Amino acid sequence: MKFILGKKLGMSQIFIAEDKKVVPVTVVEAEPCYVTQIKSVGRDGYEAVQLGFEESKRANKPMAGHLNAVGKFFKFLREFRVESADMPSGSTIDVSMFEAGDKIKVTGISKAKGFQGTMKRHNFSGGPATHGQKHSKRKVGSIGATYPERVIKGKRMAGRMGGEQVTQLGLEVVEVRKEQNLILIKGAVPGNNGSLLKIVSE
């Protein structure tokens, strides 16, 4: 299983000479991540590897004690479930473990779009524009019958959109640039530019 933490830099496109095609790619900067903790079934109840990403100059006392063995502080700590952790605490993981053609899934926080109506949030078609209708083209419409005299839970209505954890499946690594710590992923991935991403092989 391959995994790493990265930062989304933005989208671009590259030309693949063999296929004679221009491919849209998302550029992800994945600096070497440090293994900060190994979790085991006997002690923690499950197998996992905890990675630290993006070094920081300071940390509070609990975090400093937790990272004392590594000797570095990090802005982000994330866990990856594994079947067996065969890497020691303090070791590093970099982009060289990935190669072009790898199938991956990417997890990130989607772009927050604020309070949105049902047409944008749930792809509602809206009301009719003619035949006696007035000021109702983008309205919700009926939200319930006479019985049970309340709005049913889970009813799709207007509300806050985005800003949620999203996992994009079936992505492909197009190119790995080890010297620059970059991974070029085919297509789009969740999140704003500069946001944290979890990249895991499928």
C-alpha angles and dihedrals in degrees: 000000000000122000140159142159121243146170122240111237099178143269130300139149135244133197118237108206096198094056095030089226137128109230123199110228139183113225113220123187109214110181117193108289121214123225102235100174141007115212121203137192093243096054106023104020096244142049116253144142120223117210130196119214133189111015120247130200097222142031137175119260098265091049092044090053092048092051096040093107092053095046094218136089123225137197093217133038119183134171130224120198112230135176092230129002108219098169125092123238111266095033122124135236122203140175093273090085088070126067137185112286097031115141111227144170121222126206124197144138110275122232112278112234100181124225110349136177126246095263093061098030100044103014094247114176096226130224130299118285096213143027098077097319117135131183091348106100095109099027125122098240124206114000099184148352129254090271130082086020095221140077111271115240114260094029109157107244141146117297147117113331129203128356091111133123109267130183118205112205132199098032123151133217108235100181140355120210105193096180090059096033090238132146118195111208123193112244131355129322130199123272145038123295108280095027125131120261133192112213118195131170116243 
